[in-house]
Amino acid sequence: MGFQSENARGQPPISGHPLFWSRQWARAMLLTSTLPTVVSSAGVSKKGWQRLFLEARPRLLAWYVVLMGTCIVVSLLLTRHMLINRSEQQISRYLVQEVESFRRIARARDGRLEEQLDAFFERNTFKANELVLAWVDGRVYRASAGGDLAEGSLRRVLSGAPARGRLEDPDDPRIFVTEPLERGTLVVTYAMATKIRELDETITVALEVSLAVLAIASVLAWMAAGRVLAPLRTLTDTARSIGETDLTRRIPIRGADEIAELALTFNEMLDRLQLAFASQRNFINDAGHELRTPITIIRGHLELMGDALEERRETLALVSDELDRMSRFVDDLLLLVRVEQPNFLNLETLEAAALTEELFAKARALAPRHWQLEVSGNGTFSGDRQRITQAVMNLAQNATQHTCHDGMITIGSASDGQAVRFWVRDTGEGIAPTDQTRIFERFARAANSRRRSEGAGLGLAIVQAIAEAHGGRVELTSCPGHGSTFTVVLPRTSAES
């Protein structure tokens, strides 16, 4: 018994099958992955292809299209498979009902088998794709008009095992149910080719619609990616426009997502850079000014120096004094540079009370003031004697410059379980609140200072650097007109110990 293929019966061309489209999609993905290499080997402009394949926006769109296209193909293939399985289950139940119909007729008629089969075929109207075949005494007794069975398929269903199933004939796939008879077999089959073709047409339409939707979604995704990546382009433009002379540009922050956080971080970095550049410029300007002044004084006096011995002595004394001031200034700068080096401190165990008395004795020799030793702390701590002495002497020297001859300067210390405090208190002019943070910067001086010509403005910066090297800090309490108190707070165990 022959069987005609579905293509010969008018099945749509293979291009309408979803498996065809899935294979075409796989080929397109393979072409996309190998296209940059092929184009590069062909000698096409590398810059243009880099812009197409390496920028974030095209790459995001490419990944979106690949992922969405793959999801569409996979989902349609799974949908096709599930629909075919569901159709097979429905058809299998229908065929079982056909067999049950024959059984009812057989029970109602106790006559010959041929009479039962005739009644079954006469009473039932079979579907176009349904083939019912009665095999009696080794031949076909009756058959419906649902086509023919191939010889191999017929032998399988007549074997009796199993009683139901699927014929995997590539030209004529069928669902079948068999019923053993007294002298043969009743075979009920249903051709799936037409059903599968209908499902494939539906899936193909769904695939075409999905691809059209994907094309529209890709355009919208391209626009959305452009809006999302706009802050990154602004960041790039801002970074390119920044120079040493212009660090004022900032990126506008919109929203609270990761890109907004990146823009905020970039703006904070620009703030730090602007502050660093400003500090560097101020450092260079102030250092140049501090060095230029004594050099000018020295040159002027040397040019005006006469032949008189006394005049030469005065000029040499003045030049020596200015050179000493320049030497101290350079030493202070080198000290601030060495602060960050690991060997800046030579730590040892110090007695707080003994060190306080030593500091007081040295401070009294700085200038004629009313010096007073306040309470001395007890206990030991880890620190660098020379650096701590240098810090307190700077504070004491600073106090002498801002107090009158009858002013009082107090030195004291205190300790507890965690820290040791050394303070210098004066009854001078005090420091304005707006200057209390700024005066610890390099080359900074208080706005109300009466002795702006003395020193380079590095003393307090050195005090703070020494305290921070020990893991401590400097505290300031001051009120204009009522003096100031500088306190060096050091931990009992230094950060470098």
Secondary structure, 3 states (H helix, E strand, C coil): CCCCCCCCCCCCCHHHCHHHHHHHHHHHHHHHHHHHHHHHHHCCCHHHHHHHHHCHHHHHHHHHHHHHHHHHHHHHHHHHHHHHHHHHHHHHHHHHHHHHHHHHHHHHCCCCHHHHHHHHHHHCCCCCCEEEEEEECCEEEEECCCCCCCHHHHHHHHCCCCCEEEECCCCCCEEEEEEECCCEEEEEEEECHHHHHHHHHHHHHHHHHHHHHHHHHHHHHHHHHHHHHHHHHHHHHHHHHCECCECCCCCCCCCCCHHHHHHHHHHHHHHHHHHHHHHHHHHHHHHHHHHHHHHHHHHHHHHHCCCCHHHHHHHHHHHHHHHHHHHHHHHHHHHHHHCCCCCCCCCEEEEHHHHHHHHHHHHCCCCCCEEEECCCCCCEEEECHHHHHHHHHHHHHHHHHCCCCCCEEEEEEEECCCEEEEEEEECCCCCCHHHCCHHHCCCCCCCCCCCCCCCCCCHHHHHHHHHHHCCCEEEEEECCCCCEEEEEEEECCCCCC
